[in-house]
Amino acid sequence: MPHHVRHRADDARTAFSILCAAEDEPGGTALRFPDGSAWTFAELAARVEDCLKTLPRPEPGRPLPHLAKTTPESLVTLYAALEAGIPLMLLHPALTQTELGDLLAKAEAVRSPLPDEAAVVVFTSGTSGRPKPAVLTRQALLASALSSAANLPLGRGDLWQMPISPARIGGFSVLTRSLLARSAVSVAGKFDPKGFLDRIGEEGVSLTSVVPTMLVRILEADPGAPVPACLRAMLVGGASASPTLLQKARGRGIPVVTTYGMTETASNVAVTPFAERFHAVGSGRPNRDAEIRVVDGRILVRGPMRMSGYWGEKPLDPDDWFDTGDLGRFDEDGNLHVEARRSDLILSGGMNVAPVEVEAALESLPGVRQALVLGMTDPVWGEVVTALLVAEAGPLPDDAVVEGLKPILASHKSPRRIAWVDALPTKPGGKPDRSESVLAGLELRTLHYTAHH
């Protein structure tokens, strides 16, 4: 049952204050750690107060760089900065020293001050070239958390597992949403698909957030494991979940809530309605307070959860539509279908090809468990559609792939090169890695299509 928070939930100062949370729910669990230990809000507040005595104060308008790990010390620093109103620049622990040095040097070169209400600077995941520093205010984080709660209300007894780094908006928003509700966060250890569902049941996890690749591995690792009754929803985002994957999850009885969002929108702006968690379609429908429209195939977003802008660039006007660059459409039921992320499009012979569409076609073929599609540089075509495939049992003959695709995929979209692999390449956050470098050392087979269709 949702409980009553004495402090106002619509005030960003108190909503994200650990000290206020400790007054509201002193004995309530705030954090659980992989070793089984846990802190109450009162215990976390005491540690935050200690941290505040030594927390560096950057110059006004500058962020405090923070390597956002899931260690107790790192999380205390994060909560302390939120408490003190110090903007954090979140840095991913998976980055190399060279990458960290590049980001810090770029930040140092930015002369324009952050807005007064800036809470975090979060780097985009770099899917469209270099990572960009998105500025999110406390109000944007609050608007995002409130719109999430309108679909997925959190109560005192909820426990949200965080298997994604808090340096990513998907992980960070688990902390802010749970803090708003004064409910608990389970800090996950290293992701291990084997026994994932059993551990959720043992711990009493009610919500968890994963990317599609993680869901695939969970389904494969424990094909017979029952879904714990305590799991209310598994949020799936960060990339599009294929219809085949959603069907498999549905068959296992997993309550899947697909989402669409990005760093620039402080996490998701479209989500599967909670009531439809066993029948998720596409990326769900626009969140409360989020406006989404599709113009010439491109997804535009507006709302109070949107970033104020990229640090060092002209701030966005609140009424401006943010062009995500992603391609999508709405179906007749109002569900958003993301057909291509902006950086993933393949340009082959002057024709745009969306990898997600090709992957869905490939994964519908008997014998293909998973597919990842990318563009390979070609002197004639610009790029050729190339697919990495994971087999159910053994690799299919080339003809079986060609003939299987003919009735369901246009010729210009069909892969010209394929390689069979044991597992698909992913980036540190678990998103598909479509960079051409993943093809190095692979034995690529050439497919021949005799007729256009």
C-alpha positions in Angstrom: 0.0 0.0 0.0 1.4 3.5 -0.8 2.2 5.3 2.4 1.8 9.0 3.2 5.0 11.1 2.9 4.9 14.0 5.2 7.1 16.1 3.0 5.6 17.4 -0.2 6.3 15.0 -3.1 6.0 17.8 -5.6 8.9 19.8 -4.1 12.2 18.8 -5.7 14.2 19.9 -2.7 12.4 17.7 -0.2 11.5 14.9 -2.6 15.2 14.1 -3.2 16.4 14.8 0.3 17.7 11.8 2.3 17.4 13.9 5.5 13.7 14.5 4.8 13.3 10.8 3.9 14.8 9.9 7.2 12.2 12.0 9.0 9.4 10.4 7.0 10.6 6.8 7.2 13.5 6.5 9.7 13.3 2.7 10.0 12.4 2.0 6.4 15.0 0.3 4.3 16.8 2.6 1.9 19.5 0.4 0.3 20.2 -3.3 0.2 23.7 -4.5 -0.9 24.8 -7.7 -2.7 26.4 -9.0 0.6 23.0 -9.0 2.2 23.6 -5.9 4.4 21.0 -3.1 4.3 20.8 0.5 5.5 17.7 2.3 6.8 16.9 5.8 5.7 18.1 7.0 9.1 21.5 5.1 8.7 21.9 6.5 5.2 21.1 10.0 6.3 23.8 9.8 9.1 26.4 8.7 6.5 25.3 11.5 4.1 25.7 14.1 6.9 29.2 12.8 7.5 30.0 12.9 3.8 28.7 16.5 3.6 31.4 17.7 6.0 34.2 16.8 3.5 32.3 16.9 0.1 34.2 19.2 -2.3 32.2 22.3 -3.3 32.9 23.2 -7.0 32.8 26.8 -8.1 29.3 28.1 -8.8 28.0 26.9 -12.2 30.5 24.0 -12.3 29.7 20.3 -11.7 31.6 17.9 -9.4 33.0 14.9 -11.4 31.9 11.7 -9.8 32.8 8.1 -10.8 29.3 6.6 -10.3 29.9 3.1 -8.9 27.5 0.9 -7.0 29.7 0.9 -3.9 28.3 2.2 -0.6 30.8 5.1 -0.6 30.0 6.1 -4.2 26.2 6.0 -3.5 26.6 8.1 -0.3 28.5 10.8 -2.3 25.7 10.8 -4.9 23.0 11.2 -2.3 25.0 13.9 -0.5 25.4 16.0 -3.6 21.6 15.7 -4.2 21.1 16.8 -0.6 23.5 19.8 -0.9 22.3 20.9 -4.3 25.7 20.3 -5.8 25.5 19.3 -9.5 27.3 16.0 -10.3 28.9 15.1 -13.5 28.3 11.3 -13.6 31.2 9.3 -15.1 30.8 5.6 -16.0 33.2 3.2 -14.1 33.7 1.1 -17.3 35.4 4.0 -19.1 39.2 3.7 -19.6 41.6 6.3 -18.2 41.9 7.8 -21.7 38.2 8.1 -22.1 37.8 9.7 -18.7 40.6 12.1 -19.4 38.9 13.1 -22.7 35.6 13.8 -21.0 37.1 15.7 -18.2 39.2 17.8 -20.6 36.1 18.6 -22.6 34.2 19.6 -19.5 37.1 21.8 -18.4 36.9 23.6 -21.7 33.2 24.5 -21.3 33.0 28.1 -20.0 29.3 28.6 -19.8 27.8 28.0 -16.3 25.3 25.3 -15.5 21.7 26.5 -14.7 21.1 27.1 -11.0 18.8 24.1 -10.6 21.1 21.7 -12.4 21.2 18.3 -10.6 23.3 16.1 -12.8 25.3 16.2 -16.0 24.9 12.8 -17.7 26.8 11.9 -20.8 24.8 10.3 -23.6 25.9 6.8 -24.3 27.7 7.9 -27.4 25.6 6.0 -29.9 25.7 9.0 -32.3 29.4 9.6 -32.2 30.9 11.3 -29.2 29.1 11.3 -25.8 27.4 14.7 -25.1 26.8 16.2 -21.7 23.1 16.5 -21.1 22.0 18.8 -18.2 19.1 17.6 -16.1 17.6 19.9 -13.5 16.0 18.8 -10.2 12.6 19.7 -11.7 13.3 17.4 -14.7 14.2 14.5 -12.5 11.1 15.1 -10.3 8.8 15.4 -13.4 10.3 12.1 -14.7 9.8 10.3 -11.3 6.2 11.6 -10.9 5.3 10.5 -14.5 6.8 7.1 -13.8 4.8 6.8 -10.5 1.6 7.7 -12.4 1.9 4.3 -14.2 4.0 2.4 -11.7 3.1 3.6 -8.2 5.7 2.7 -5.6 4.7 1.8 -2.1 6.5 1.3 1.2 7.1 -2.4 0.6 8.5 -2.0 -2.9 12.1 -3.0 -3.6 13.5 -1.9 -7.0 16.6 -3.8 -8.1 19.2 -1.7 -9.9 21.4 -3.9 -12.2 22.3 -0.9 -14.4 25.1 1.6 -13.4 23.9 4.9 -11.8 26.1 6.7 -14.3 23.5 5.8 -16.9 20.1 7.5 -16.6 18.3 4.2 -16.4 20.2 3.3 -13.2 20.2 6.9 -11.7 16.4 7.2 -12.2 15.9 4.0 -10.1 17.5 5.9 -7.2 15.4 9.1 -7.7 12.1 7.3 -8.2 12.6 5.2 -5.1 13.8 8.2 -3.0 10.6 10.1 -4.0 8.5 7.1 -2.8 10.7 6.5 0.3 11.0 2.9 -0.9 14.1 0.6 -1.1 16.7 0.0 -3.8 18.5 -3.3 -4.2 22.0 -2.6 -5.4 22.7 -5.6 -7.7 26.2 -7.1 -8.0 27.7 -8.2 -11.3 24.9 -9.2 -13.7 24.6 -13.0 -13.8 21.7 -14.4 -15.8 22.0 -17.8 -14.2 19.7 -17.8 -11.2 18.5 -14.2 -11.8 14.8 -15.0 -11.3 15.5 -17.2 -8.2 17.6 -14.4 -6.6 14.7 -11.9 -7.2 12.4 -14.2 -5.4 14.7 -14.8 -2.5 15.2 -11.1 -2.0 11.6 -10.0 -2.6 12.4 -7.7 -5.5 9.2 -6.1 -6.9 10.7 -4.2 -9.8 13.9 -4.5 -11.9 15.3 -2.6 -14.9 17.1 -4.4 -17.7 18.1 -3.9 -21.4 16.9 -6.4 -24.0 20.2 -8.3 -24.2 20.0 -9.0 -20.4 16.4 -10.3 -20.8 17.5 -12.7 -23.6 20.2 -14.1 -21.4 17.9 -14.4 -18.4 15.4 -16.4 -20.5 18.1 -18.7 -21.9 20.0 -19.3 -18.6 17.1 -20.7 -16.7 14.5 -22.0 -19.2 12.4 -23.7 -16.5 12.7 -21.2 -13.6 9.4 -19.9 -12.3 8.7 -16.2 -12.2 8.6 -15.1 -8.6 5.2 -13.8 -7.4 6.9 -10.7 -5.8 8.0 -9.4 -9.3 5.5 -6.7 -10.3 7.3 -5.5 -13.4 10.5 -5.9 -15.3 11.2 -2.6 -17.1 13.0 -3.2 -20.5 14.6 -0.3 -22.2 17.8 1.2 -23.6 17.2 -0.5 -27.0 14.1 -1.9 -28.8 12.9 -5.3 -27.6 12.0 -7.4 -30.6 8.5 -8.9 -31.0 10.1 -12.4 -30.7 11.7 -11.5 -27.4 8.5 -10.0 -26.0 6.6 -13.2 -27.1 9.1 -15.4 -25.3 8.9 -13.3 -22.2 5.1 -13.4 -22.4 5.2 -17.2 -22.7 7.3 -17.4 -19.5 4.8 -15.2 -17.6 7.3 -12.3 -17.1 5.5 -9.0 -16.4 7.4 -6.8 -19.0 7.0 -3.1 -19.1 8.8 -1.8 -22.3 10.0 1.7 -22.2 11.4 4.4 -24.6 13.5 7.2 -23.4 17.0 8.6 -23.3 19.5 10.6 -21.3 18.1 13.8 -22.7 14.6 13.0 -21.4 15.7 11.9 -17.9 14.8 8.3 -18.7 11.6 7.0 -20.2 8.9 9.1 -21.9 6.9 6.2 -23.2 6.0 3.0 -21.3 3.8 0.0 -21.4 0.7 0.7 -19.2 1.1 -1.4 -16.0 -2.2 -3.2 -16.7 -0.8 -4.5 -20.0 2.5 -5.8 -18.5 1.7 -9.3 -19.9 0.9 -8.0 -23.3 3.6 -5.4 -24.0 3.6 -3.9 -27.5 6.4 -1.8 -29.0 7.7 0.8 -26.5 4.3 1.5 -24.9 2.5 4.8 -24.8 3.5 8.4 -23.8 3.9 8.9 -20.1 1.8 11.4 -18.2 3.1 14.9 -18.9 5.3 13.7 -21.8 4.3 14.8 -25.3 5.5 12.7 -28.2 4.8 13.2 -31.9 6.1 11.7 -35.1 6.9 14.1 -37.9 8.2 12.7 -41.2 9.0 9.5 -39.4 11.1 11.2 -36.7 10.3 11.1 -33.0 10.0 14.5 -31.3 9.6 14.9 -27.5 8.5 17.7 -25.2 7.8 17.9 -21.5 9.0 19.0 -18.1 11.3 15.9 -17.9 13.4 17.0 -20.9 16.9 18.2 -20.4 17.6 22.0 -20.3 20.2 21.4 -23.0 23.7 20.1 -23.7 26.2 21.8 -21.4 28.1 24.4 -23.4 25.4 24.7 -26.1 22.5 27.1 -26.3 19.8 26.1 -23.7 16.5 24.7 -25.1 13.3 26.7 -24.7 10.8 24.8 -22.5 8.3 24.9 -25.4 10.8 23.5 -27.9 10.3 20.0 -29.3 13.4 17.9 -29.0 14.2 16.0 -32.2 15.5 12.6 -31.0 16.6 11.7 -34.5 15.1 8.3 -33.8 12.6 6.9 -36.4 9.3 5.6 -35.3 5.5 5.4 -35.7 2.3 5.1 -33.6 0.0 2.1 -34.1 -3.8 2.3 -34.0 -3.8 1.6 -30.3 -1.4 4.5 -29.6 1.7 2.4 -28.9 5.0 3.9 -30.0 7.2 1.6 -32.2 10.8 2.7 -32.4 12.0 1.6 -35.9 15.6 2.9 -35.7 17.8 4.7 -33.3 19.4 7.7 -35.0 22.9 6.3 -35.2 21.9 2.8 -36.2 20.5 3.5 -39.7 22.3 1.8 -42.5 22.6 3.7 -45.8 23.0 1.2 -48.6 22.8 2.2 -52.2 21.0 5.4 -51.2 18.3 3.5 -49.3 17.8 3.7 -45.5 17.7 0.4 -43.7 16.6 0.1 -40.1 18.6 -2.7 -38.3 15.7 -3.5 -35.9 13.4 -4.4 -38.7 16.0 -6.7 -40.3 16.7 -8.3 -36.9 13.0 -9.0 -36.3 12.8 -10.7 -39.7 15.9 -12.8 -39.0 14.7 -13.8 -35.5 11.4 -15.0 -37.0 13.3 -17.7 -39.0 13.3 -21.2 -37.5 16.7 -22.0 -36.1 17.8 -18.3 -35.5 17.9 -17.5 -31.8 19.3 -13.9 -32.0 20.4 -11.4 -34.7 22.3 -8.2 -34.7 22.5 -6.1 -37.9 24.9 -3.4 -38.8 26.4 -1.6 -41.8 29.7 -2.7 -43.3 31.6 -0.1 -45.3 31.6 -0.9 -49.0 33.1 1.0 -51.9 30.1 0.4 -54.2 27.1 0.5 -51.9 28.4 2.8 -49.2 27.4 0.3 -46.6 26.2 -3.3 -47.0 23.7 -4.9 -44.6 25.6 -7.3 -42.4 24.1 -9.7 -39.8 25.6 -11.6 -36.9 23.5 -14.6 -36.0 23.2 -16.9 -33.0 21.8 -20.3 -33.9 19.3 -22.4 -31.9 21.3 -25.6 -32.6 23.7 -25.2 -35.5 24.2 -22.6 -38.4 21.6 -22.7 -41.1 22.5 -23.2 -44.7 22.8 -19.9 -46.6 19.9 -20.9 -48.8 17.6 -21.3 -45.8 18.3 -17.7 -44.7 17.9 -16.4 -48.3 14.6 -18.3 -48.9 13.3 -17.6 -45.4 13.7 -13.8 -45.9 12.4 -13.6 -49.4 8.7 -13.4 -48.5 9.1 -11.1 -45.5 11.9 -8.6 -46.3 12.6 -6.4 -49.2 15.7 -7.2 -51.2 17.5 -4.0 -50.3 17.0 -4.7 -46.6 18.2 -8.3 -46.7 21.7 -9.0 -45.4 24.4 -9.5 -47.9 27.0 -10.7 -45.4 26.4 -13.0 -42.4 28.5 -14.6 -39.7 27.4 -17.2 -37.1 28.6 -16.3 -33.6 28.2 -17.8 -30.1 27.0 -14.5 -28.6 26.2 -11.1 -29.9 28.6 -8.2 -29.0 27.4 -5.7 -26.5 28.7 -2.4 -25.0 29.5 -2.1 -21.3 25.9 -1.1 -20.5 24.5 -4.2 -22.3 23.2 -2.3 -25.4 23.9 -4.0 -28.8 27.3 -3.0 -30.3 26.8 -2.2 -33.9 30.2 -0.7 -34.5 32.0 -2.2 -37.5 35.0 -3.2 -35.3 32.9 -6.2 -34.0 33.4 -7.8 -37.4 37.2 -8.1 -37.0 38.3 -11.7 -37.2 34.9 -13.1 -38.1 34.3 -15.4 -41.1 31.7 -13.5 -43.1 29.6 -15.5 -45.6 28.1 -13.8 -48.7 24.5 -14.3 -49.4 23.1 -14.1 -53.0 19.5 -13.0 -53.7 18.5 -14.0 -57.3 15.2 -12.1 -57.5 14.0 -8.8 -56.2 10.9 -8.9 -54.1 
